[in-house]
Amino acid sequence: MQVRDYRELHERLLTRISSVLLGQEEVALSALAALLSGGHILIEGVPGLGKTLLVRVLSKVLGCEFRRIQFTPDLMPSDVTGGNVWSAQRGSFDFHPGPVFAELLLADEINRAPAKTQSALLEAMQERSVTIDGTSRPLPKPFLVLATQNPIESQGTYPLPEAQLDRFLLKVNVSYPTLDVEKALLAACAGGFDSERLAVEAVIDRATLLEMQAVPETVEVSAAIIDYIARIVAATRSHRSIEVGASPRASIGLFRVARASAAADGRTFVVPDDVKGFARAVLRHRVVLHPDSGIEGLTADDVIASILAETSVPGAAH
């Protein structure tokens, strides 16, 4: 598959998703970027903003298998991974796969599960496999985790540790729709739209998706762009408002998603805008602000924006 084919398919996917997920083009774009970069995405927002709908639409347009796990405080690791069950007829243990054995996995309200269950998902996200009773079992290809969490509620939640947050390629904040978008949503409901009965046709199939995932690896990244990415991430480790900066995994993540951004734009090389466009989504969950920054009303996005403004942009992209 060539970059021009990638761009055409990407535009068709984005258009089909955006036609259902009104007013959430940025979220749809980020989900596609994570998927086509081989990463996972954490979506944060209050209930009712279309986070679950996004995953359902993605599964339909991509022609992939979709499963959902509703994370709760009593959820056990085996409820995610599956386990071995004794079969009296066979006289042996049979493996029953859990919902993690899917191509698209929605981890709904992931911060409601205890650490032991979260760590079971962490292995799946990082290793693309799960180990049960000493046996490692590979997960399907592609494999994408879209996790959601509510930023408001804290009762009965278990904040994700930094190690698990770092496994997410992108973190996207979903905001309330504009007045015009909300009116358009109501008009669609009046016209018979029902999110529970989606009639969305597939744009591609699993084989084509795997071909698309290989295209960003052919995109050229110049030494100047590599230096630009490294300087942005390194700046998070010395910035006055940041207590804990981003790790090299953030540099690699920004590198990968910048390549996917360039391919989506039909280019065979990365430009600084590809890097800047996804810097916040790659870094916002990987930095810990100084307590004083919170008192001053600063957010991670504010600090990352200042780093981008202070970091000199390379004059030549390739």
C-alpha positions in Angstrom: 0.0 0.0 0.0 1.3 3.5 -0.9 0.9 6.7 1.1 -1.7 8.1 -1.3 -3.8 4.9 -0.8 -3.4 5.3 3.0 -4.5 8.9 2.8 -7.6 8.1 0.8 -8.7 5.3 3.2 -7.9 7.5 6.2 -10.2 10.2 4.9 -13.0 7.8 4.2 -12.7 6.3 7.7 -12.6 9.7 9.4 -15.6 10.9 7.4 -17.6 7.8 8.2 -16.8 8.0 11.9 -17.5 11.8 12.1 -20.9 11.4 10.4 -22.0 9.4 13.4 -19.9 10.9 16.2 -21.0 14.5 15.8 -18.6 17.2 17.0 -15.9 14.8 18.0 -13.6 15.0 15.0 -10.5 15.4 17.2 -11.3 12.3 19.2 -11.9 10.3 16.1 -8.7 11.6 14.5 -6.7 10.6 17.7 -8.3 7.2 17.8 -7.3 6.5 14.3 -3.8 7.8 14.9 -3.4 5.5 17.9 -4.7 2.5 16.1 -2.6 3.1 12.9 0.5 3.7 15.1 -0.1 0.4 16.9 -0.8 2.2 20.3 -3.6 2.5 22.8 -5.7 5.5 23.8 -7.1 6.8 27.1 -10.2 8.9 26.7 -11.2 11.1 29.7 -14.6 12.8 29.9 -17.9 12.9 31.8 -20.5 10.2 31.0 -22.7 10.7 27.9 -20.2 12.3 25.5 -20.0 9.4 23.1 -16.9 7.5 24.3 -18.6 4.1 24.0 -20.2 5.1 20.7 -16.8 5.9 19.3 -15.5 2.4 19.9 -18.7 0.8 18.5 -18.4 2.9 15.3 -14.7 2.1 15.0 -15.4 -1.6 15.2 -18.0 -1.3 12.4 -16.0 0.8 10.0 -12.8 -1.2 10.5 -14.6 -4.6 10.3 -13.0 -5.7 13.6 -14.2 -7.7 16.5 -15.3 -5.5 19.5 -15.7 -6.4 23.1 -16.3 -4.3 26.2 -15.2 -4.7 29.8 -17.1 -2.7 32.4 -14.4 -2.2 35.1 -15.7 -2.4 38.7 -14.0 -2.7 42.1 -14.8 -6.5 42.3 -13.5 -7.3 38.8 -10.8 -10.0 38.9 -7.9 -10.5 36.5 -9.4 -13.7 35.2 -12.5 -11.7 34.2 -10.2 -9.8 31.8 -7.9 -12.5 30.6 -9.9 -15.7 30.9 -8.7 -18.8 32.5 -8.4 -22.6 32.6 -11.6 -24.4 33.5 -11.8 -28.1 34.5 -13.7 -30.2 32.0 -15.1 -33.4 33.5 -15.8 -34.9 30.1 -12.2 -34.4 28.9 -10.6 -34.9 32.3 -8.4 -31.9 31.7 -8.4 -28.1 31.9 -9.7 -26.2 28.9 -8.7 -22.5 28.3 -11.7 -20.1 28.1 -10.5 -16.8 26.6 -11.6 -13.6 28.3 -12.8 -10.4 26.6 -9.2 -9.2 26.2 -9.0 -11.6 23.2 -10.5 -9.1 20.8 -9.2 -6.7 18.2 -10.9 -3.7 19.7 -11.3 -3.7 23.5 -13.2 -1.0 25.3 -12.0 -0.8 28.9 -14.9 1.3 30.3 -14.1 3.3 33.5 -10.7 1.6 33.9 -9.9 3.4 37.1 -12.7 1.6 39.0 -10.8 -1.7 39.0 -8.1 -2.5 41.6 -4.4 -2.6 40.8 -4.2 -6.3 40.4 -6.8 -6.2 37.6 -5.3 -3.2 36.0 -1.9 -4.9 35.9 -3.4 -7.9 34.0 -4.5 -5.5 31.3 -1.1 -3.8 31.4 0.7 -6.9 30.3 -1.8 -7.3 27.4 -1.2 -3.8 26.3 2.5 -3.9 26.4 3.3 -7.5 25.4 0.3 -8.1 23.1 -0.1 -11.4 25.0 -1.4 -12.7 28.3 0.2 -15.3 30.6 -2.1 -17.8 32.4 -0.8 -20.6 34.5 2.7 -20.2 32.9 1.4 -20.3 29.3 1.7 -17.2 27.2 -1.1 -16.7 24.7 -0.8 -14.1 21.9 -3.6 -11.6 21.3 -5.2 -10.9 18.0 -3.7 -8.5 15.4 -4.5 -5.7 15.4 -5.1 -5.2 19.1 -6.2 -1.8 20.4 -7.3 -0.8 23.9 -9.6 2.2 24.2 -9.9 3.0 27.9 -12.2 5.5 29.4 -12.3 7.3 32.8 -14.5 9.9 34.5 -12.4 12.9 35.6 -15.0 14.0 38.2 -15.8 11.0 40.4 -13.1 9.9 42.9 -15.1 7.7 45.3 -14.6 4.0 44.5 -11.8 4.6 42.0 -8.2 3.5 41.8 -6.0 6.1 40.0 -4.0 4.6 37.3 -0.3 4.3 38.3 2.3 6.1 36.1 3.5 2.8 34.7 0.2 2.0 33.3 -0.5 5.6 32.1 2.7 5.4 30.2 1.4 2.4 28.2 -1.2 4.6 26.5 0.1 6.2 23.4 -2.4 9.0 23.6 -4.7 10.6 26.2 -7.6 12.6 24.8 -9.9 14.8 26.8 -13.5 14.8 25.5 -15.4 18.1 26.1 -19.0 19.1 25.9 -20.3 19.7 22.4 -21.0 23.2 21.1 -24.6 24.5 21.0 -24.8 23.9 17.2 -23.5 20.4 17.5 -25.9 19.6 20.3 -28.8 20.9 18.2 -27.6 18.8 15.2 -27.6 15.8 17.6 -31.1 16.4 18.7 -32.2 16.9 15.1 -30.6 13.5 14.2 -32.6 11.9 17.1 -35.7 13.5 15.8 -35.0 12.0 12.5 -34.8 8.5 13.9 -31.1 8.1 14.8 -30.6 5.4 17.5 -27.1 4.8 18.8 -28.2 1.3 19.9 -29.0 0.2 16.4 -26.1 1.5 14.3 -26.3 1.0 10.6 -22.7 1.8 9.7 -21.0 0.0 6.8 -17.4 -1.2 7.0 -14.9 0.9 5.1 -12.0 -1.6 5.3 -11.4 -5.1 6.6 -8.9 -6.5 9.1 -6.4 -7.3 6.3 -6.5 -3.8 4.9 -6.1 -2.4 8.4 -2.9 -4.4 8.9 -1.6 -3.1 5.6 -2.4 0.5 6.7 -0.5 0.0 10.0 2.7 -0.8 8.0 2.6 2.4 5.9 3.7 4.9 8.6 6.9 2.9 9.0 7.9 3.9 5.5 7.6 7.7 6.3 10.9 9.5 6.4 11.9 11.3 9.6 14.8 13.7 9.2 17.6 14.2 11.7 16.2 17.7 12.4 12.8 16.3 13.2 14.3 13.6 15.5 16.2 16.4 17.3 13.0 18.4 17.6 11.1 15.5 19.2 13.9 14.8 21.6 14.2 18.4 22.7 10.5 18.7 23.3 10.4 15.6 25.5 13.7 16.5 27.3 12.2 19.9 28.1 9.6 18.2 30.3 12.3 16.9 32.6 13.7 20.4 33.4 10.6 22.6 33.1 10.0 24.8 36.1 6.4 23.6 36.4 7.0 19.9 36.0 8.0 17.6 38.9 8.3 14.4 36.9 9.0 14.6 33.2 8.2 12.2 30.3 10.3 9.1 29.7 11.9 8.0 26.4 8.7 6.0 25.7 7.1 9.4 25.1 9.7 10.3 22.5 9.1 7.0 20.7 5.4 7.5 20.9 5.6 11.1 19.5 7.9 9.7 16.7 5.4 7.0 15.8 2.3 9.2 15.8 4.0 11.9 13.9 4.7 9.4 11.1 1.0 8.4 11.1 0.0 12.0 10.9 2.3 12.6 7.9 0.9 9.6 6.1 -2.7 10.7 6.8 -1.8 14.0 5.1 -0.4 12.2 2.1 3.2 12.9 2.8 6.2 10.6 2.8 8.1 12.8 5.3 7.3 14.3 8.7 7.1 18.1 9.3 7.1 20.0 12.6 3.3 20.4 12.5 2.9 16.6 12.7 4.9 16.6 15.9 3.1 19.7 17.4 -0.3 18.4 16.5 -0.1 15.4 18.8 2.4 16.6 21.4 -0.3 17.3 24.0 -2.1 14.0 23.5 1.2 12.1 23.8 2.6 14.0 26.8 -0.3 15.2 29.0 -0.6 11.9 30.9 3.1 11.4 31.2 4.1 14.5 33.2 3.4 15.3 36.9 3.1 19.0 37.7 4.6 20.6 40.7 1.9 21.2 43.4 2.5 25.0 43.0 1.4 24.7 39.4 -2.0 23.4 40.4 -2.4 26.3 42.8 -1.6 28.7 40.0 -4.3 27.0 37.9 -1.9 25.6 35.3 -2.8 22.3 33.5 -0.5 19.9 31.8 -1.7 21.2 28.5 -0.7 24.7 29.5 2.8 23.6 30.3 3.2 21.6 27.2 2.0 24.5 25.1 4.7 26.7 26.8 7.3 24.0 26.0 6.2 24.0 22.3 6.4 27.8 22.2 9.9 27.8 23.8 11.3 25.0 21.6 12.9 26.2 18.4 11.3 24.6 15.3 13.7 23.1 12.7 13.8 25.2 9.5 14.0 22.2 7.1 11.6 19.2 7.5 13.4 16.8 5.2 
